[in-house]
Amino acid sequence: MKNKLLLGAAFLALAFLVSCNKEDQAEIDRDLIVQYVADNNLNATEHSSGIFYVIETPGSGGSPTVNDRVTVRYKGYYLDGEVFDETDGAATAKFRLSDLIEGWKIAIPLLQKGGKGTFIIPSALAYGPNPPFGVRANAVMVFEIELVDF
């Protein structure tokens, strides 16, 4: 019984530390995003998810749902400007929206077909603390996205 209590207490302490770290990271990310928006003189809107965005071209013809396949042109970079991924020139990429990071699942439906926007995504809605190889951990990411079709 004593071991179970110790194990339970250890689990609760670990859960508390993990939740505190997530909250701390969320605060760090928000501060970084607010500073980036100010430094770049962006007229950004804050989404309830924590994403900040600027819609340059709204588009028309409706918005995709998370179950749609989307055709996009995009450029992804860190707050320091280092590009980590992008489509090449006029090339497009096709994805099932449900297979992408949470930030894209939220951001893409804010556009309509033909729309363009810039989305600043907190790390928890991108790749978080355990990203794939070559991606920075806990990185806030900026995506310039054009929704070509869905």
N, C-alpha and C positions, 0 to 999 in steps of 0.2 A: 504494500500500500504506500509506504514511504517513497519507494522508487517511482511509483506512478504519480505521486504528488510533485516530486522533483522534476519529473519529465514534463508534466503539465505546466509547471511554473516556468521551466526553461522554454517551452513552446510559446507560452504567452509573452515572455520577454522578447523572444525572437520576432514574434508577430508585431509587437509594439515597435521594435527597432526598425523592421522593414517598412512599416507604415510611416514612421517618422522620416525615414530616408526618402520615401516616395514624396511625402509632403515637402521636405526640404528641397528635393530636386525640382518639384513643381514650382516652388517659390523662386529658385535660382533661374529656372527657365523663363518664368514670367518676367523677372527683372531684366534678363538678357533681351527678351523680345521687346519689351517696352523701350529699352535703351536703343535697340536697333531701329525701331520705328521712328523714334525721335531723331537719331543720328542721320537717318535717310529721308527725313521730312515726308514720311508716308502718312496718308490720310486713311489709316487702317481701321477696320471694324473688328472688335473682339467677339468671337463666337463663344457661346456658353461652354464649349469644350476646352477653351484655352487657346485655340488657333486664332491668329490675327490674319486678316486678309484684306486685299484690295482687288476689287473687280474692275479691270480696265475696260473690258468689253463684255456686256452681259450675255450676248448671244440671243437666240430665240429658238422656239420649237421644243420647249420642254427640257427637263433635267432627268438625268439617269437615276436609277435606283441602285442599291448595292448589288442587286442580282444581274445587272446589265454588264455587257462587254463594252468597254470604252476604247475609242481610238483617240490618242492624244499626241501632242508635241509637248515636250517639257524640258526643263533644266532644273537640276537639283544642286544646291550648294549650301555650305555652312555659313554661319553669320560672318565669318572672316572673308567670304567670297570664293573660297576654294570649291570648284565644281567637282562633284563626285559622280554625277551621272547626267546624261542628257541624250535626247534624240539628235540625230545628225541632220542639220539643215532642214530641208523640207520633208524629211522622213517622218513617219509616224510609228507609234507603238500601240499594240492592242493588248488589253488586259481585261480579265474578269475583275470587276471592281471588288468583289468579295475576297479576292486573293491578295489584295494590297494592304499596306499599312493602314492603321486606323485613321490617321490623319487624312489620307486620300479618300477613304470611305466617307469622311465628313466633308472634305473640301470639294470634291468633284461634283456632288449634287448641288452645290451652291452656284454652279455654272449651268448655262443652257448650251445647247448645240451651237458651236461657233464662238463660244465665250472664252475669254482669257482672264486669268487672274494670277495674283501672287499670294502665296499662302505660307505663313510662318508657323511652323508646326513644333510644338514642344516635344521634348525627347520621349515622353511616355506615349505619345501618339505616333512616334516614328519607330526607332529601333531600341530605345531604352538603354539599360545598362549592359545588355548582352547582344550586341549587334552582330551581323554576319561579318566575316573577315573583310578587312579593308574599310569598314565604316567606323567612325568615332563613337565611342560609348557616350551615352547621355548627351547626344548632340541635338541642339535645336537645328532644324533644317528649313531651308527656304526653297519653295518650288514655284517656278513660273510655269503655269499650265495652260494649254489651249485645248479645249474639248472639241475635237474635230467632228466626232460622230459617236453615236451609241445605238 
